[in-house]
């Protein structure tokens, strides 16, 4: 059984009396060896949370525990954590080896031990050959790896990453997130990773805390938060989504993972199938369908007997896929097709849309402003 490494209870931060809290009674548990992403838009409280865990900021209320010991008010230099900042914060007057050794020097580690651990850390990030290089002579990706080596060389109780990839170009970000994840898995370093990039979170994290307005709206695996969002915000923030209003009719049987199949009436378009948590019959809910889960055809009857006809408004070519906007009444639905999928649609043509029940998810809460 995996042990809890980090436990946060009712953590709150107010910057001034009368203002809304930047972090509002946040609760979260991080298991040993896991990488947890704090994901959300600017101002949601994710960096504030990270800084409180690091000891760089005092919380207004709540507690932080690591390995069962409370560290809420422990000074930052006594927490034994490693942190990689967005700017990397390397010392320009030190070479690579000196930067990596800095934390060990502060801990008064014997010089012979420092040398071995610095060499091992640089080899881990594949930069052992650059030990004597000045940091200003390194590329952005190399600086990022040196910052990571400096954080890991002290064998931290927690590794804290504050948007460390945001200064890199898109292609290098993809490479570095793969490398960071690989290093984290090899070292088994329990890690908190702050990002506003949903692709980074989905690719790297064991668990994702989706934050909004100082709160965690959902905490779960990448699959859970993407496939089974708990709120409109989560569904809308992570990936693209179509939202329809559905009156939930008959419960038609058990679905996988404890869910139920339902017959639903969608916005007057007709009756379709969907899945959701138990107990939704008779109420109105938002229906979430990801664009790549919509079946699209230019020919009636091909996508199934239950389909919606609409007019193609726009087709966007993205290389390996086509993004297709289909107007159905007052709704514009977003679909995604592989470019090799046969007939390529064009604006003005009629398209027929359908979905299988497992790909249409009813949000648990009743739709706001609509009758239950």
C-alpha positions as CSV (number, residue, x, y, z in Angstrom):
1,X,0.0,0.0,0.0
2,X,1.4,3.4,-1.0
3,X,1.9,5.8,1.9
4,X,0.9,9.4,2.0
5,X,3.9,11.7,1.6
6,X,2.2,15.1,1.6
7,X,-1.1,16.0,3.4
8,X,-2.7,19.4,3.0
9,X,-5.7,20.2,5.2
10,X,-7.9,23.3,4.9
11,X,-5.0,25.4,3.5
12,X,-6.1,29.0,3.1
13,X,-4.3,32.1,2.0
14,X,-5.7,35.7,2.2
15,X,-3.5,38.5,1.0
16,X,-5.7,41.1,2.7
17,X,-8.8,41.3,4.9
18,X,-12.0,41.6,2.8
19,X,-10.5,40.1,-0.3
20,X,-11.4,36.7,-1.7
21,X,-8.9,34.1,-0.6
22,X,-6.2,33.2,-3.2
23,X,-6.4,29.6,-1.8
24,X,-9.6,28.6,0.0
25,X,-9.6,25.6,2.4
26,X,-7.7,23.4,0.0
27,X,-7.4,19.7,0.9
28,X,-5.2,17.2,-0.9
29,X,-3.1,14.1,-0.2
30,X,-0.1,13.2,-2.4
31,X,1.1,9.6,-2.3
32,X,4.8,8.6,-2.0
33,X,6.5,8.6,-5.4
34,X,3.7,10.3,-7.3
35,X,3.8,13.3,-9.5
36,X,0.8,15.5,-8.9
37,X,0.1,18.5,-11.3
38,X,-1.6,21.6,-9.9
39,X,-3.4,22.7,-13.1
40,X,-5.5,25.8,-13.7
41,X,-5.7,29.2,-15.3
42,X,-3.7,32.2,-14.1
43,X,-4.8,33.4,-10.7
44,X,-6.4,30.1,-9.6
45,X,-4.1,29.7,-6.6
46,X,-1.8,26.9,-7.9
47,X,1.5,28.8,-7.5
48,X,0.4,30.2,-4.1
49,X,-0.3,26.6,-3.0
50,X,3.2,25.5,-4.1
51,X,4.9,28.4,-2.4
52,X,3.1,27.6,0.9
53,X,4.2,24.0,0.6
54,X,7.8,25.2,0.0
55,X,7.7,27.5,3.0
56,X,8.2,30.7,0.8
57,X,4.8,32.0,2.0
58,X,2.9,31.6,5.3
59,X,-0.7,30.3,5.1
60,X,-3.5,32.2,6.7
61,X,-5.0,29.0,8.0
62,X,-4.7,25.2,7.6
63,X,-1.9,22.7,7.9
64,X,0.8,21.0,5.8
65,X,2.3,17.7,6.8
66,X,5.1,15.7,5.2
67,X,5.7,12.1,6.3
68,X,3.2,12.6,9.1
69,X,5.0,15.6,10.6
70,X,3.5,19.1,10.5
71,X,5.7,21.6,8.7
72,X,3.2,24.5,8.3
73,X,5.5,27.0,10.0
74,X,8.8,25.3,9.5
75,X,11.4,27.6,7.9
76,X,12.1,27.0,4.2
77,X,15.7,26.0,4.8
78,X,14.5,23.3,7.3
79,X,12.0,21.6,5.0
80,X,14.5,19.6,2.9
81,X,12.7,20.3,-0.4
82,X,14.0,20.9,-3.9
83,X,12.5,23.5,-6.1
84,X,12.8,24.4,-9.8
85,X,11.6,27.9,-10.6
86,X,10.1,29.1,-13.8
87,X,13.2,31.3,-14.4
88,X,15.5,28.4,-13.2
89,X,17.3,30.8,-10.9
90,X,20.8,29.6,-11.6
91,X,23.7,31.5,-10.2
92,X,25.4,33.3,-13.1
93,X,28.8,33.6,-11.3
94,X,29.0,29.8,-10.8
95,X,29.7,27.1,-13.3
96,X,27.4,24.1,-13.8
97,X,29.1,21.9,-11.1
98,X,29.1,24.8,-8.6
99,X,25.4,25.4,-9.2
100,X,24.5,21.8,-8.7
101,X,26.7,21.6,-5.5
102,X,25.2,24.7,-3.9
103,X,22.5,22.9,-1.9
104,X,25.0,20.3,-0.7
105,X,27.4,23.0,0.5
106,X,24.6,24.7,2.5
107,X,24.0,21.3,4.2
108,X,27.7,21.0,4.9
109,X,28.0,17.8,3.0
110,X,31.6,16.5,2.9
111,X,33.5,17.6,-0.3
112,X,34.2,14.0,-1.4
113,X,30.5,13.2,-1.1
114,X,29.6,16.4,-2.9
115,X,31.8,15.5,-5.8
116,X,30.2,12.0,-6.2
117,X,26.6,13.3,-5.9
118,X,27.1,16.2,-8.3
119,X,28.6,13.9,-10.9
120,X,25.7,11.4,-10.5
121,X,23.1,14.2,-10.8
122,X,24.7,15.7,-13.9
123,X,24.9,12.2,-15.5
124,X,21.2,11.7,-14.6
125,X,20.3,14.7,-16.7
126,X,22.8,13.8,-19.4
127,X,25.0,16.9,-18.9
128,X,28.0,15.4,-17.2
129,X,30.3,16.7,-20.0
130,X,29.3,20.3,-19.2
131,X,30.3,20.5,-15.6
132,X,32.8,23.3,-16.1
133,X,30.6,25.3,-18.4
134,X,29.3,28.7,-17.3
135,X,25.5,28.8,-17.1
136,X,25.2,31.7,-19.5
137,X,26.7,29.5,-22.2
138,X,23.9,26.9,-21.9
139,X,20.7,26.7,-23.9
140,X,17.3,27.0,-22.3
141,X,16.8,23.3,-22.2
142,X,20.2,22.7,-20.7
143,X,19.6,25.3,-18.0
144,X,16.3,23.6,-17.2
145,X,18.1,20.3,-16.7
146,X,20.8,21.9,-14.5
147,X,18.1,23.4,-12.3
148,X,16.5,20.0,-12.0
149,X,19.8,18.4,-11.1
150,X,20.4,21.0,-8.5
151,X,17.0,20.3,-6.9
152,X,17.4,16.5,-7.0
153,X,21.0,16.3,-5.8
154,X,20.0,17.0,-2.2
155,X,17.6,14.1,-2.2
156,X,14.6,16.3,-1.3
157,X,11.6,15.2,0.7
158,X,9.5,16.8,-2.0
159,X,10.4,18.1,-5.5
160,X,8.5,21.3,-6.4
161,X,8.3,22.5,-10.0
162,X,6.9,25.9,-10.8
163,X,6.1,26.0,-14.5
164,X,9.7,25.0,-15.4
165,X,8.9,24.4,-19.1
166,X,7.1,27.7,-19.9
167,X,10.2,29.4,-21.2
168,X,11.0,26.7,-23.7
169,X,9.8,26.5,-27.3
170,X,7.0,24.0,-28.1
171,X,9.1,21.2,-29.5
172,X,11.6,21.4,-26.6
173,X,8.8,21.5,-24.1
174,X,7.6,18.1,-25.4
175,X,11.1,16.6,-25.1
176,X,11.7,18.0,-21.7
177,X,8.4,17.0,-20.2
178,X,9.3,13.4,-21.3
179,X,12.7,13.7,-19.7
180,X,11.4,15.1,-16.4
181,X,8.8,12.4,-16.1
182,X,11.5,9.7,-16.8
183,X,13.8,11.2,-14.2
184,X,11.0,11.5,-11.7
185,X,10.0,7.9,-12.2
186,X,13.6,6.6,-11.9
187,X,14.3,8.6,-8.7
188,X,10.7,8.1,-7.3
189,X,10.8,11.7,-6.1
190,X,7.4,12.8,-4.8
191,X,6.7,15.8,-6.9
192,X,4.3,18.8,-7.1
193,X,4.2,20.3,-10.6
194,X,2.5,23.7,-11.3
195,X,1.3,24.2,-14.8
196,X,-1.4,25.9,-16.8
197,X,-0.7,23.6,-19.8
198,X,-3.3,20.8,-19.9
199,X,-1.1,18.7,-22.2
200,X,1.8,18.8,-19.8
201,X,-0.5,17.7,-16.9
202,X,-2.1,14.9,-18.9
203,X,1.2,13.6,-20.2
204,X,3.3,13.8,-17.0
205,X,1.0,13.4,-13.9
206,X,-0.1,10.5,-11.9
207,X,-2.9,12.7,-10.4
208,X,-4.1,16.1,-11.4
209,X,-5.7,18.8,-9.1
210,X,-7.7,21.1,-11.4
211,X,-7.9,24.4,-9.6
212,X,-10.3,27.3,-10.1
213,X,-10.8,30.4,-7.8
214,X,-8.6,29.0,-5.0
215,X,-10.4,25.7,-4.9
216,X,-9.8,22.2,-6.3
217,X,-12.7,21.4,-8.6
218,X,-11.5,17.8,-9.2
219,X,-8.6,15.7,-8.1
220,X,-8.0,12.5,-10.0
221,X,-6.0,10.6,-12.6
222,X,-5.5,12.1,-16.0
223,X,-8.1,9.7,-17.4
224,X,-10.6,10.6,-14.8
225,X,-10.4,14.4,-15.2
226,X,-10.5,14.1,-19.0
227,X,-13.1,11.3,-19.5
228,X,-15.2,11.9,-16.5
229,X,-15.1,15.6,-15.5
230,X,-17.1,16.5,-12.4
231,X,-17.9,20.1,-13.3
232,X,-18.4,22.3,-16.3
233,X,-15.2,24.1,-15.6
234,X,-13.1,20.9,-15.6
235,X,-14.7,19.7,-18.8
236,X,-14.2,23.0,-20.5
237,X,-10.6,23.7,-19.2
238,X,-9.2,20.3,-20.0
239,X,-9.3,19.6,-23.8
240,X,-12.1,20.7,-26.1
241,X,-15.7,19.8,-25.3
242,X,-19.2,20.1,-26.7
243,X,-21.9,20.9,-24.2
244,X,-25.5,20.0,-24.8
245,X,-28.5,20.2,-22.5
246,X,-30.1,16.8,-21.9
247,X,-33.3,15.7,-20.1
248,X,-32.4,12.4,-18.5
249,X,-35.0,9.7,-19.1
250,X,-34.9,6.0,-18.4
251,X,-32.0,4.3,-16.7
252,X,-31.3,1.4,-19.1
253,X,-28.8,-0.6,-17.1
254,X,-25.4,-0.8,-15.5
255,X,-22.3,0.7,-17.3
256,X,-18.7,0.1,-16.5
257,X,-17.0,1.6,-13.3
258,X,-20.2,1.9,-11.4
259,X,-22.0,4.2,-13.9
260,X,-25.4,3.8,-15.5
261,X,-26.6,3.9,-19.1
262,X,-29.4,6.5,-19.7
263,X,-31.8,7.4,-22.5
264,X,-31.7,11.1,-22.9
265,X,-33.6,13.8,-24.8
266,X,-31.0,16.3,-26.2
267,X,-32.0,19.9,-26.9
268,X,-35.0,18.8,-28.9
269,X,-32.7,16.9,-31.4
270,X,-34.1,13.6,-30.4
271,X,-33.3,10.7,-28.1
272,X,-29.8,9.3,-27.6
273,X,-27.7,7.3,-25.2
274,X,-25.3,8.5,-22.6
275,X,-23.6,7.5,-19.3
276,X,-23.5,9.1,-15.9
277,X,-23.5,8.5,-12.2
278,X,-26.5,6.7,-10.6
279,X,-29.6,8.6,-9.8
280,X,-29.9,11.1,-12.6
281,X,-33.3,10.0,-14.0
282,X,-35.8,12.8,-14.4
283,X,-33.5,15.7,-14.1
284,X,-31.7,18.0,-16.6
285,X,-27.9,17.9,-17.0
286,X,-25.2,19.1,-19.2
287,X,-23.9,16.5,-21.6
288,X,-20.2,16.5,-22.5
289,X,-18.9,15.1,-25.8
290,X,-15.3,15.5,-26.9
291,X,-14.9,16.5,-30.5
292,X,-13.0,13.3,-31.5
293,X,-15.8,11.2,-30.0
294,X,-18.4,12.6,-32.5
295,X,-18.9,10.4,-35.5
296,X,-19.3,12.5,-38.7
297,X,-20.4,11.4,-42.1
298,X,-21.5,13.3,-45.3
299,X,-24.0,10.5,-46.0
300,X,-27.2,9.8,-44.0
301,X,-27.4,6.5,-42.1
302,X,-23.7,5.8,-42.2
303,X,-23.0,7.0,-38.6
304,X,-26.0,5.1,-37.2
305,X,-29.8,5.4,-36.9
306,X,-29.6,8.0,-34.2
307,X,-28.0,11.0,-35.8
308,X,-28.2,14.8,-36.0
309,X,-28.1,16.6,-39.3
310,X,-26.3,19.9,-39.5
311,X,-24.4,22.2,-41.9
312,X,-20.7,22.4,-41.9
313,X,-19.6,26.0,-41.1
314,X,-15.9,25.7,-41.1
315,X,-13.1,23.2,-41.7
316,X,-9.6,23.7,-40.2
317,X,-6.7,21.6,-41.4
318,X,-4.2,20.9,-38.6
319,X,-1.9,18.3,-40.3
320,X,-3.0,14.9,-39.0
321,X,-6.6,16.0,-38.3
322,X,-9.4,18.2,-39.5
323,X,-11.4,20.3,-37.0
324,X,-14.9,20.6,-38.3
325,X,-17.6,23.0,-36.9
326,X,-21.1,21.8,-37.6
327,X,-24.1,24.1,-37.2
328,X,-27.2,22.3,-35.7
329,X,-30.0,24.8,-35.1
330,X,-28.6,27.4,-32.7
331,X,-25.6,25.2,-31.7
332,X,-22.2,24.9,-33.2
333,X,-20.7,21.5,-32.5
334,X,-17.0,20.8,-32.8
335,X,-15.9,17.5,-34.4
336,X,-12.4,16.1,-35.3
337,X,-11.6,13.8,-38.1
338,X,-8.4,12.1,-39.3
339,X,-7.3,13.6,-42.6
340,X,-7.1,10.0,-44.1
341,X,-10.7,9.2,-43.1
342,X,-12.2,9.2,-46.7
343,X,-14.4,12.0,-48.0
344,X,-13.1,15.4,-46.7
345,X,-15.9,17.7,-45.8
346,X,-16.3,21.2,-47.0
347,X,-18.1,24.3,-45.7
348,X,-21.8,24.4,-46.7
349,X,-22.2,20.6,-47.0
350,X,-24.6,18.7,-44.8
351,X,-23.0,16.5,-42.1
352,X,-24.6,13.8,-39.9
353,X,-23.4,13.4,-36.3
354,X,-23.8,10.7,-33.8
355,X,-22.0,9.1,-30.8
356,X,-22.0,5.9,-28.8
357,X,-23.4,6.1,-25.3
358,X,-20.0,5.5,-23.6
359,X,-18.6,8.7,-25.2
360,X,-21.3,11.0,-24.0
361,X,-21.0,11.9,-20.3
362,X,-23.7,13.6,-18.1
363,X,-22.1,16.0,-15.6
364,X,-23.3,14.9,-12.1
365,X,-24.7,18.3,-11.0
366,X,-28.0,19.4,-12.4
367,X,-27.7,22.0,-15.2
368,X,-27.8,25.5,-13.7
369,X,-30.8,27.6,-14.4
370,X,-32.7,24.7,-15.8
371,X,-35.5,22.6,-14.2
372,X,-34.5,19.4,-12.5
